[in-house]
Amino acid sequence: RGPARNSTKSNAKTMRAARALLGKALVIIEHNNKAVSTPSLSAVGAASKLGDVTALVAGKGCGAVAEQASKLKGVSSVLAVDSAEYEHGLPENLAALVKKVQDDKKFSHIVAAHSSFGKSVLPRVAAQFDCAIIADVIGIKDETTFVRSTYAGNALATVKSAKDPIKFLSVRPTSFEKAAAGGSAKVESVAATGETGLSKWLSEEVDTSGKVDLTAARVVISGGRGLKNGDNFKMLYEMATKIGNAAVGATRAVVDAGYVPNDMQVGQTGKIVAPELYIAVGLSGAIQHLAGMKDSKVIACINTDAEAPIFTVSDYGLVEDLFTAVPAMMKKL
């Protein structure tokens, strides 16, 4: 029993020493001044593989967000900045703040989710330090070596950042586990850096339809050109309502044709999703679309063309006219 206890203590000591050699990561938290976004939960999960994690929460009236961030597992400290210039997340104002925080705290890694928010802020900060960004990271091998997809997801590149003193990473949310509650980090208030005057918030249009967010839905039903027009998407909306916690997506071709709004686009240039179930209806499965949904747990498709590429990534496939198959499925729900 004695040697076993010594072995346990030795292993614990080794793990602490190994962690001490790891870096210090700053995660830029995306939020709506009420709660941490789902992509940022994944960014925290990814950053925890790099060492100690500090979360930066900047907004207006964002105390609840800072409190939530402090309770995430893996977060060792939270830097909170409550000021009007950060209320709407303007990237120019945030970049100036991150620059100041980095000058003061000297992080080895600066991480954000690979979302519109992260892709707007990170480049502006990295340019000020003359460092490159490693974008759309789907795997972390060590402090300097990362895996990212390329060629629309048809190849994986393992890249090593050896010279840049600061590693800037945008991480794909669907590739990392979301940070869970269970932490108890200290929240530290940080001074604001003020307005840069480089951009101005004018207005926003908020979706009040109550639709489930594509990136958070348990089930995603996407339609392609096979639906023929926007009115036929009503079938998919009805199916999503019957299933519950389901969202409706679309291909780029359908969005470009004006059938549905562009916030429904799934794919390389749209949203990347990884639901428990992805149902592809009347879409062929172009490479760019597959890049946005192939990490889904289960994929099912309906298409009249048995040779369509979508069948190569599907767990279940039905060769049938969607106008026959979808109504038949609806009767079973």
KEVEX-174138 format. One record per residue (C-alpha): x, y, z. Coordinates in steps of 0.5 Angstrom, whole numbers, padded with zeros to 4 digits, always signed. Layout:
BEGIN
XYZ...
END
This chain:
BEGIN
+0000+0000+0000+0006+0005+0002+0009+0004-0005+0002+0006-0008+0001+0012-0004+0008+0014-0006+0007+0013-0014+0000+0017-0013+0004+0023-0010+0009+0022-0015+0004+0022-0021+0000+0028-0018+0007+0032-0017+0009+0030-0025+0002+0033-0027+0003+0039-0023+0010+0040-0026+0008+0039-0033+0002+0044-0033+0007+0049-0030+0011+0048-0037+0004+0050-0041+0002+0057-0043-0003+0062-0041-0009+0063-0045-0013+0069-0046-0020+0067-0048-0024+0073-0051-0031+0071-0049-0037+0072-0054-0044+0074-0051-0050+0078-0051-0049+0082-0044-0053+0076-0041-0050+0070-0042-0043+0067-0045-0045+0064-0052-0044+0057-0054-0038+0058-0059-0034+0061-0053-0036+0055-0048-0032+0051-0053-0027+0056-0054-0026+0055-0046-0025+0048-0047-0020+0048-0053-0016+0053-0049-0016+0049-0043-0011+0044-0046-0006+0050-0047-0005+0051-0039-0008+0056-0035-0014+0060-0038-0016+0067-0037-0023+0069-0039-0024+0076-0042-0031+0079-0041-0032+0086-0044-0039+0089-0045-0044+0094-0042-0048+0091-0036-0045+0084-0037-0044+0082-0029-0048+0076-0030-0043+0074-0036-0037+0075-0032-0040+0071-0026-0042+0065-0031-0035+0065-0034-0032+0065-0027-0036+0058-0025-0033+0055-0032-0029+0049-0031-0022+0050-0033-0022+0058-0032-0017+0060-0027-0019+0068-0027-0024+0073-0031-0022+0080-0033-0028+0084-0033-0029+0091-0037-0036+0094-0036-0036+0100-0041-0041+0103-0046-0036+0102-0052-0036+0095-0051-0044+0094-0051-0045+0092-0058-0038+0088-0059-0035+0093-0064-0028+0089-0066-0024+0096-0067-0026+0097-0059-0025+0090-0057-0018+0090-0061-0015+0096-0057-0017+0093-0050-0014+0086-0052-0008+0089-0054-0007+0093-0047-0009+0087-0043-0004+0083-0047+0001+0088-0046+0000+0088-0038-0001+0080-0037+0003+0077-0043-0001+0071-0045+0002+0066-0049-0004+0064-0053-0010+0069-0055-0016+0064-0057-0023+0066-0059-0029+0062-0063-0028+0061-0070-0035+0065-0071-0036+0072-0074-0034+0075-0067-0028+0072-0067-0026+0073-0074-0027+0080-0073-0023+0081-0067-0017+0076-0067-0014+0079-0074-0014+0086-0071-0010+0084-0065-0005+0080-0068-0003+0085-0073-0001+0090-0068+0004+0084-0065+0006+0082-0072+0004+0075-0071+0000+0070-0075-0007+0067-0074-0008+0060-0074-0015+0059-0076-0021+0054-0076-0017+0050-0071-0020+0043-0070-0014+0040-0066-0009+0042-0061-0003+0037-0060+0001+0042-0056+0003+0049-0055+0006+0050-0062+0002+0045-0066-0005+0045-0068-0009+0041-0073-0014+0045-0078-0018+0043-0084-0016+0046-0091-0019+0045-0098-0026+0045-0095-0025+0040-0090-0022+0035-0095-0015+0035-0092-0013+0036-0085-0006+0040-0084-0002+0040-0078+0002+0046-0077+0007+0049-0072+0008+0056-0070+0015+0056-0068+0017+0063-0068+0011+0068-0066+0012+0069-0059+0004+0070-0058+0000+0064-0061-0007+0067-0064-0012+0061-0065-0019+0061-0067-0022+0055-0066-0028+0051-0069-0033+0050-0064-0036+0044-0066-0029+0040-0065-0028+0042-0058-0032+0040-0051-0036+0046-0048-0033+0048-0042-0038+0046-0036-0040+0049-0030-0036+0047-0023-0031+0053-0023-0029+0058-0018-0025+0063-0021-0024+0070-0018-0027+0076-0022-0022+0082-0023-0024+0089-0026-0020+0092-0031-0020+0099-0034-0023+0101-0041-0019+0103-0046-0024+0108-0049-0027+0109-0056-0023+0108-0062-0027+0112-0067-0026+0107-0072-0033+0105-0073-0040+0106-0070-0046+0102-0068-0052+0104-0072-0057+0099-0071-0059+0092-0070-0065+0087-0073-0067+0082-0068-0070+0075-0070-0076+0075-0065-0079+0069-0069-0077+0064-0063-0073+0060-0068-0068+0055-0065-0061+0057-0067-0057+0053-0072-0051+0052-0068-0055+0050-0062-0060+0046-0064-0060+0038-0063-0063+0037-0070-0062+0041-0076-0066+0040-0083-0063+0043-0089-0066+0044-0095-0063+0045-0102-0065+0046-0109-0069+0040-0110-0074+0044-0106-0075+0049-0112-0078+0055-0108-0078+0058-0102-0085+0057-0100-0083+0049-0100-0079+0050-0094-0085+0051-0090-0085+0043-0090-0078+0043-0086-0081+0049-0081-0087+0044-0080-0082+0038-0079-0077+0042-0074-0083+0044-0070-0086+0037-0069-0079+0034-0068-0077+0040-0062-0071+0043-0061-0070+0043-0069-0067+0048-0073-0068+0049-0081-0062+0050-0085-0060+0051-0093-0055+0051-0098-0051+0057-0101-0055+0056-0108-0061+0056-0104-0059+0063-0100-0056+0066-0107-0063+0064-0110-0067+0068-0105-0071+0062-0102-0069+0064-0095-0065+0069-0091-0057+0068-0091-0057+0067-0084-0060+0060-0085-0054+0058-0089-0050+0052-0087-0043+0051-0090-0036+0053-0091-0038+0060-0092-0044+0060-0087-0045+0056-0081-0041+0050-0078-0046+0045-0074-0045+0039-0071-0052+0037-0068-0054+0030-0066-0058+0029-0072-0057+0032-0079-0063+0031-0084-0061+0033-0091-0067+0034-0096-0066+0035-0103-0059+0037-0103-0053+0034-0107-0048+0035-0102-0043+0040-0105-0036+0040-0102-0037+0047-0099-0044+0045-0096-0041+0038-0093-0035+0042-0089-0040+0045-0085-0044+0039-0083-0040+0033-0083-0038+0033-0076-0046+0031-0074-0047+0025-0070-0052+0022-0075-0053+0024-0082-0059+0022-0086-0061+0025-0093-0067+0025-0098-0065+0025-0105-0068+0022-0112-0060+0022-0114-0057+0016-0111-0050+0018-0114-0051+0025-0110-0045+0026-0106-0049+0027-0100-0050+0019-0099-0042+0018-0098-0043+0022-0092-0049+0020-0089-0051+0014-0084-0058+0013-0087-0060+0015-0094-0067+0015-0098-0067+0015-0105-0074+0018-0106-0078+0025-0108-0077+0029-0102-0085+0031-0104-0087+0024-0103-0082+0023-0097-0083+0029-0093-0090+0028-0092-0090+0021-0090-0085+0023-0085-0089+0028-0082-0095+0023-0081-0090+0019-0077-0088+0024-0072
END
